[in-house]
C-alpha cells in the first residue's frame, strides 16, 4: 500500500453495472477507501478471460437515482480492468475487487468465470485482486457477503498476497447465523454437467440452449465446492501460472530430441 490515508479500490464484475451485487460491493468498499467502479454495460457472465479485439470499446458514465456511480465499458470484464487502468484511473489502484457474483465460482466453474477473470487481469497488472461470489441465482441476500468482502480486503491490504495469485471467495446464500466458518480451500475437481437442449426456430432451423449443473466430485471440506455445501465461506488462492509442475518434471524425463 501507499502512504495515502485511504486505499484506492477498483470495483468490477461480470453481471453488469446494473447488478445488485456490484452495488453492495461498492458500498462496502466505500467504508474502507476511495472507490472507482468500472463494469460491463450489460451482463457478461461466462466470458472467462475474453477480451475485445477489432471492435471499438465505448466508455460511458453511469448514474443511479441521478447520482454518479461509475463507468460502463461495452466489453468484457477483462476489458473493464484494462481500460480502467490505462484511461480512467489517474494511477493504479491499491486493490481490485470483482463481484459480488450471482452463482458460485468453484472447482472447474472458475475457468468460465468473468468475475474471476477480472481479478486475474488485476494480478497480471501487478495489483492484488479478489473475486467474490454468492452461491445462488435467486433470492440473493448480499448483506453478509458485503461484510466478508470488507474483512478480506482489509486483511489483504495489510498482509498482501503472493505474486500472481488472487483470492476467489465464495459465500453461501444463507443467514449469517448458519455460516459454520471461513475456510481456506483448494480448487476442487467438481465439473459442469451439461444439458444441451435442441429446438427449432420458426423456419425449422435448429438452435441450442446450454444448461446444466455442477456435479460434485470432491469428498471433503478441503475443496471449495464441498465446503460451500457444508455452509462454509471458502477462500481459494488461484494463480495465473497454470503449469502442472509435477507433469513438467515427468516430461523432462522423456529426454525428447528434435
PyMOL commands that set and color helices and strands:
alter all, ss='L'
color gray80, all
select helices_A, chain A and resi 20-29+77-88+107-112+114-124+143-159+176-178+224-229+245-252
alter helices_A, ss='H'
color red, helices_A
select strands_A, chain A and resi 8-12+34-40+59-64+67-73+95-102+129-134+165-171+181-184+191-200+206-215+232-239
alter strands_A, ss='S'
color yellow, strands_A
deselect
rebuild
show_as cartoon
